[in-house]
Amino acid sequence: MKKYLFLVFCSLFLFTGCGNASYFQSTELIDETTNSSKEDESSEVKTDLSEVVNSVIYVQVAGAVLNPGVYSLPAGSRMFSAIESAGGMLETADDSDLNQATLLEDGQKIYVYTKEERMAIDEKESIATQVDDGLININQASASELSTLPGIGQTKANQIVTYRESNGNFSSIEEIKNVSGIGDGIYNQIYKLIKI
């Protein structure tokens, strides 16, 4: 009987832990601690990797540069760094519309136009502007275009072109009244149809 009581007492001692966590409870605590430390380590690794990934960006540099291509740069780089990575601009490059201090973004494309390309683009935009608003630019129109205006025949159109060639471009549409034969009456007919 004493042996039986001793075994019961030892069993209770092992399973209850004498006021402390039992054997089974302590192994569960060890497992939980091990799992949480593994989770902490994996989240630290993920954080470290995301910091490395986010610290590099890729940009494409094309056009009038020595070595067009895709370049990796540190995050927070500016456009001039990307252009330098591509070997710099060619002599034919036109950087007038580039803000080389611009911060770059991942996946951005930078295109450096040549001077020839820029002139062609500007010319197309100028033509598109003229076509879009339907107004005749008195600083650029030919005599035949000017003669389509009400009250302006071929003679007055030639006088406008001659005045423009002698005095330079008009600074305002009202200045067209300085041309011989164009007074307030004709001006009132054409002022909504012309521009500078």
Backbone hydrogen bonds in HBPLUS format (Angstrom, degrees):
<---DONOR---> <-ACCEPTOR-->    atom                        ^
c    i                          cat <-CA-CA->   ^        H-A-AA   ^      H-
h    n   atom  resd res      DA  || num        DHA   H-A  angle D-A-AA Bond
n    s   type  num  typ     dist DA aas  dist angle  dist       angle   num
A0005-LEU N   A0001-MET O   2.94 MM   4  6.24 159.9  1.98 150.4 155.0     1
A0006-PHE N   A0002-LYS O   2.81 MM   4  5.99 153.9  1.88 145.2 153.5     2
A0007-LEU N   A0003-LYS O   2.91 MM   4  6.15 156.7  1.97 148.9 154.0     3
A0008-VAL N   A0004-TYR O   3.02 MM   4  6.30 156.7  2.08 147.1 153.5     4
A0009-PHE N   A0005-LEU O   2.85 MM   4  6.02 163.2  1.87 150.7 155.7     5
A0010-CYS N   A0006-PHE O   2.88 MM   4  6.11 160.9  1.92 149.7 154.8     6
A0011-SER N   A0007-LEU O   2.88 MM   4  6.02 157.0  1.93 144.8 151.6     7
A0012-LEU N   A0008-VAL O   2.84 MM   4  6.11 161.9  1.87 151.6 156.6     8
A0013-PHE N   A0009-PHE O   2.85 MM   4  6.06 153.8  1.92 145.3 153.5     9
A0014-LEU N   A0010-CYS O   2.87 MM   4  6.14 159.3  1.92 151.2 155.6    10
A0015-PHE N   A0011-SER O   2.91 MM   4  6.10 168.8  1.92 155.9 159.0    11
A0016-THR N   A0012-LEU O   2.86 MM   4  5.71 155.0  1.92 147.5 153.6    12
A0017-GLY N   A0013-PHE O   2.94 MM   4  5.41 144.2  2.07 131.7 141.3    13
A0020-ASN N   A0017-GLY O   3.02 MM   3  4.91 160.7  2.06 110.7 113.7    14
A0026-SER N   A0022-SER O   2.84 MM   4  6.00 158.3  1.88 151.6 157.2    15
A0027-THR N   A0023-TYR O   3.09 MM   4  6.38 149.8  2.19 145.4 152.6    16
A0028-GLU N   A0024-PHE O   3.10 MM   4  6.38 150.2  2.20 142.9 151.0    17
A0029-LEU N   A0025-GLN O   2.97 MM   4  6.29 151.3  2.05 146.4 154.6    18
A0030-ILE N   A0026-SER O   2.97 MM   4  6.20 153.2  2.04 142.9 149.9    19
A0031-ASP N   A0027-THR O   2.94 MM   4  6.17 159.3  1.98 145.4 150.6    20
A0032-GLU N   A0028-GLU O   2.87 MM   4  6.13 159.8  1.91 149.3 154.9    21
A0033-THR N   A0029-LEU O   2.89 MM   4  6.05 161.1  1.92 150.4 155.5    22
A0034-THR N   A0030-ILE O   2.90 MM   4  6.08 160.8  1.94 150.2 155.5    23
A0035-ASN N   A0031-ASP O   2.86 MM   4  6.07 162.3  1.90 150.5 155.5    24
A0036-SER N   A0032-GLU O   2.86 MM   4  6.05 162.4  1.89 150.1 155.1    25
A0037-SER N   A0033-THR O   2.98 MM   4  6.15 154.0  2.05 146.0 152.9    26
A0038-LYS N   A0034-THR O   2.98 MM   4  6.22 147.7  2.09 143.8 153.0    27
A0039-GLU N   A0035-ASN O   2.89 MM   4  6.17 155.5  1.95 149.6 156.5    28
A0040-ASP N   A0036-SER O   2.91 MM   4  6.11 155.0  1.97 144.3 151.1    29
A0041-GLU N   A0037-SER O   2.99 MM   4  6.17 158.1  2.04 141.9 147.4    30
A0042-SER N   A0038-LYS O   2.93 MM   4  6.20 160.0  1.97 150.3 155.5    31
A0043-SER N   A0039-GLU O   2.89 MM   4  6.10 155.7  1.95 149.0 155.7    32
A0044-GLU N   A0040-ASP O   2.91 MM   4  6.13 148.4  2.01 144.7 153.9    33
A0045-VAL N   A0041-GLU O   2.95 MM   4  6.23 153.2  2.02 146.9 154.1    34
A0046-LYS N   A0042-SER O   2.90 MM   4  6.15 160.1  1.94 146.8 152.2    35
A0047-THR N   A0043-SER O   2.88 MM   4  6.04 156.9  1.93 144.0 150.4    36
A0048-ASP N   A0044-GLU O   2.87 MM   4  6.10 160.4  1.91 147.9 153.3    37
A0049-LEU N   A0045-VAL O   2.90 MM   4  6.16 159.4  1.94 152.2 157.5    38
A0050-SER N   A0046-LYS O   2.92 MM   4  6.13 160.9  1.96 150.6 155.7    39
A0051-GLU N   A0047-THR O   2.95 MM   4  6.17 151.0  2.04 148.3 156.2    40
A0052-VAL N   A0048-ASP O   3.07 MM   4  6.35 151.8  2.15 144.2 151.6    41
A0053-VAL N   A0049-LEU O   2.81 MM   4  6.07 165.7  1.83 156.0 160.0    42
A0054-ASN N   A0050-SER O   2.84 MM   4  5.86 163.4  1.87 145.0 150.1    43
A0055-SER N   A0052-VAL O   3.20 MM   3  5.19 148.2  2.31  97.5 107.0    44
A0056-VAL N   A0053-VAL O   3.43 MM   3  5.93 170.8  2.44 114.1 116.1    45
A0075-ALA N   A0055-SER O   2.81 MM  20  4.93 160.0  1.85 121.1 122.3    46
A0057-ILE N   A0073-LEU O   2.81 MM  16  5.41 168.2  1.83 164.7 168.8    47
A0073-LEU N   A0057-ILE O   2.85 MM  16  5.41 159.1  1.89 152.8 159.8    48
A0107-GLY N   A0058-TYR O   2.73 MM  49  5.57 157.5  1.78 159.6 167.5    49
A0059-VAL N   A0071-TYR O   2.94 MM  12  5.49 161.7  1.97 156.1 159.7    50
A0071-TYR N   A0059-VAL O   2.79 MM  12  5.49 165.4  1.81 163.1 165.4    51
A0060-GLN N   A0108-GLN O   2.92 MM  48  6.38 161.4  1.95 156.2 162.1    52
A0110-ILE N   A0060-GLN O   2.75 MM  50  6.10 165.6  1.77 164.8 169.1    53
A0061-VAL N   A0069-GLY O   2.83 MM   8  5.50 169.6  1.84 162.1 162.7    54
A0069-GLY N   A0061-VAL O   2.93 MM   8  5.50 148.7  2.03 147.8 157.9    55
A0062-ALA N   A0110-ILE O   2.82 MM  48  6.16 162.6  1.85 168.0 173.8    56
A0112-VAL N   A0062-ALA O   3.02 MM  50  6.38 163.7  2.04 143.6 145.7    57
A0065-VAL N   A0063-GLY O   2.85 MM   2  5.77 139.5  2.01 105.7  93.8    58
A0064-ALA N   A0112-VAL O   2.79 MM  48  5.25 169.8  1.80 144.3 145.7    59
A0090-LEU N   A0064-ALA O   2.99 MM  26  5.50 164.2  2.02 131.7 132.2    60
A0066-LEU N   A0088-GLY O   3.01 MM  22  5.96 155.4  2.07 167.0 172.6    61
A0067-ASN N   A0086-ALA O   2.73 MM  19  4.81 155.1  1.79 159.6 154.5    62
A0077-SER N   A0074-PRO O   3.15 MM   3  5.86 130.0  2.42 145.3 145.7    63
A0104-LEU N   A0077-SER O   2.91 MM  27  5.86 168.4  1.93 163.0 160.2    64
A0081-SER N   A0078-ARG O   2.96 MM   3  5.62 136.5  2.16 117.1 128.0    65
A0079-MET N   A0102-THR O   2.91 MM  23  5.57 141.7  2.06 149.9 162.2    66
A0082-ALA N   A0079-MET O   3.03 MM   3  5.25 119.2  2.42 102.7 117.3    67
A0083-ILE N   A0079-MET O   3.06 MM   4  6.41 159.8  2.11 157.2 163.0    68
A0080-PHE N   A0100-GLN O   3.03 MM  20  4.86 147.3  2.14 145.4 135.2    69
A0084-GLU N   A0080-PHE O   2.91 MM   4  6.09 154.4  1.98 143.7 150.9    70
A0085-SER N   A0081-SER O   2.89 MM   4  6.11 150.7  1.97 142.8 151.0    71
A0086-ALA N   A0082-ALA O   3.09 MM   4  6.39 137.4  2.28 138.8 149.6    72
A0086-ALA N   A0083-ILE O   3.16 MM   3  5.09 127.1  2.45  92.2 105.8    73
A0088-GLY N   A0083-ILE O   2.88 MM   5  5.25 149.3  1.98 156.0 147.3    74
A0087-GLY N   A0084-GLU O   2.97 MM   3  5.13 152.9  2.04 112.5 114.1    75
A0093-ALA N   A0090-LEU O   3.08 MM   3  5.32 164.2  2.11 110.9 115.3    76
A0115-LYS N   A0092-THR O   2.82 MM  23  5.98 147.5  1.93 173.3 174.4    77
A0094-ASP N   A0113-TYR O   2.78 MM  19  5.67 161.0  1.81 160.5 154.4    78
A0098-LEU N   A0095-ASP O   3.12 MM   3  5.18 164.0  2.14 108.8 113.7    79
A0102-THR N   A0099-ASN O   3.10 MM   3  5.72 165.9  2.12 123.4 125.0    80
A0108-GLN N   A0105-GLU O   3.19 MM   3  5.59 152.7  2.27 138.4 134.9    81
A0118-ARG N   A0114-THR O   2.97 MM   4  6.22 162.3  2.00 152.9 157.7    82
A0119-MET N   A0115-LYS O   3.01 MM   4  6.24 156.1  2.07 145.6 151.5    83
A0120-ALA N   A0116-GLU O   3.06 MM   4  6.33 159.4  2.10 150.3 155.6    84
A0121-ILE N   A0117-GLU O   2.94 MM   4  6.19 156.4  1.99 151.4 157.9    85
A0122-ASP N   A0118-ARG O   2.92 MM   4  6.12 165.6  1.94 151.6 155.5    86
A0123-GLU N   A0119-MET O   2.92 MM   4  6.09 155.4  1.98 146.7 153.7    87
A0124-LYS N   A0120-ALA O   2.98 MM   4  6.21 159.1  2.03 146.2 151.5    88
A0125-GLU N   A0121-ILE O   2.92 MM   4  6.16 159.9  1.96 153.7 159.4    89
A0126-SER N   A0122-ASP O   2.93 MM   4  6.12 151.4  2.02 144.4 152.3    90
A0127-ILE N   A0123-GLU O   2.96 MM   4  6.23 160.5  2.00 151.5 156.2    91
A0128-ALA N   A0124-LYS O   2.85 MM   4  6.03 160.4  1.89 148.8 154.9    92
A0129-THR N   A0125-GLU O   2.93 MM   4  6.08 152.0  2.01 143.0 150.3    93
A0130-GLN N   A0126-SER O   3.06 MM   4  6.34 157.1  2.11 145.8 151.7    94
A0131-VAL N   A0127-ILE O   2.95 MM   4  6.20 158.3  2.00 151.9 157.9    95
A0132-ASP N   A0128-ALA O   2.84 MM   4  5.92 159.4  1.89 149.7 155.6    96
A0133-ASP N   A0129-THR O   3.37 MM   4  6.51 170.2  2.38 153.2 152.4    97
A0136-ILE N   A0193-LEU O   2.97 MM  57  6.37 169.0  1.98 152.0 151.4    98
A0195-LYS N   A0136-ILE O   2.91 MM  59  5.99 145.0  2.04 146.4 142.5    99
A0140-GLN N   A0137-ASN O   3.05 MM   3  5.48 154.0  2.12 112.1 119.8   100
A0141-ALA N   A0137-ASN O   2.80 MM   4  5.64 154.5  1.86 169.4 175.9   101
A0138-ILE N   A0195-LYS O   2.89 MM  57  6.20 150.8  1.97 174.9 173.5   102
A0146-LEU N   A0142-SER O   2.98 MM   4  6.28 161.3  2.02 153.8 159.2   103
A0147-SER N   A0143-ALA O   2.95 MM   4  6.10 142.8  2.09 143.6 153.2   104
A0148-THR N   A0145-GLU O   3.19 MM   3  5.63 160.6  2.23 109.4 115.4   105
A0149-LEU N   A0146-LEU O   3.12 MM   3  5.76 167.5  2.14 118.5 122.5   106
A0152-ILE N   A0149-LEU O   3.17 MM   3  5.47 161.3  2.21 129.4 130.7   107
A0157-ALA N   A0153-GLY O   2.97 MM   4  6.09 156.1  2.02 150.3 158.1   108
A0158-ASN N   A0154-GLN O   2.96 MM   4  6.14 154.8  2.02 145.0 151.0   109
A0159-GLN N   A0155-THR O   3.02 MM   4  6.33 147.8  2.13 141.7 151.1   110
A0160-ILE N   A0156-LYS O   2.90 MM   4  6.21 149.2  1.99 148.2 156.0   111
A0161-VAL N   A0157-ALA O   3.11 MM   4  6.44 162.2  2.15 150.2 153.9   112
A0162-THR N   A0158-ASN O   2.93 MM   4  6.14 159.2  1.97 147.8 153.9   113
A0163-TYR N   A0159-GLN O   2.85 MM   4  6.01 160.5  1.89 147.6 153.0   114
A0164-ARG N   A0160-ILE O   2.94 MM   4  6.15 161.4  1.97 150.2 155.4   115
A0165-GLU N   A0161-VAL O   2.94 MM   4  6.17 155.1  2.00 148.4 155.0   116
A0166-SER N   A0162-THR O   2.98 MM   4  6.17 146.7  2.10 146.3 155.1   117
A0167-ASN N   A0163-TYR O   2.84 MM   4  5.90 159.2  1.88 156.1 161.4   118
A0168-GLY N   A0164-ARG O   2.84 MM   4  5.02 130.4  2.09 135.9 141.4   119
A0175-GLU N   A0172-SER O   3.24 MM   3  5.50 145.0  2.37 102.7 111.8   120
A0176-ILE N   A0173-ILE O   3.22 MM   3  5.86 166.1  2.24 114.9 119.0   121
A0177-LYS N   A0174-GLU O   3.06 MM   3  5.98 169.2  2.07 125.1 128.3   122
A0178-ASN N   A0175-GLU O   2.93 MM   3  5.59 165.7  1.95 119.3 124.0   123
A0179-VAL N   A0176-ILE O   3.10 MM   3  5.64 163.0  2.13 113.3 118.6   124
A0182-ILE N   A0179-VAL O   3.12 MM   3  5.82 158.6  2.17 144.5 143.8   125
A0187-TYR N   A0183-GLY O   2.98 MM   4  6.10 165.1  2.00 155.5 160.0   126
A0188-ASN N   A0184-ASP O   2.86 MM   4  5.93 157.7  1.91 149.1 153.3   127
A0189-GLN N   A0186-ILE O   2.96 MM   3  5.14 135.4  2.16 102.1 115.2   128
A0190-ILE N   A0186-ILE O   3.12 MM   4  6.45 140.1  2.29 149.4 160.7   129
A0190-ILE N   A0187-TYR O   3.11 MM   3  5.26 129.0  2.38  99.2 112.3   130
A0191-TYR N   A0187-TYR O   2.89 MM   4  5.63 145.8  2.01 164.2 166.3   131
A0193-LEU N   A0190-ILE O   2.79 MM   3  5.20 159.2  1.83 121.3 128.5   132
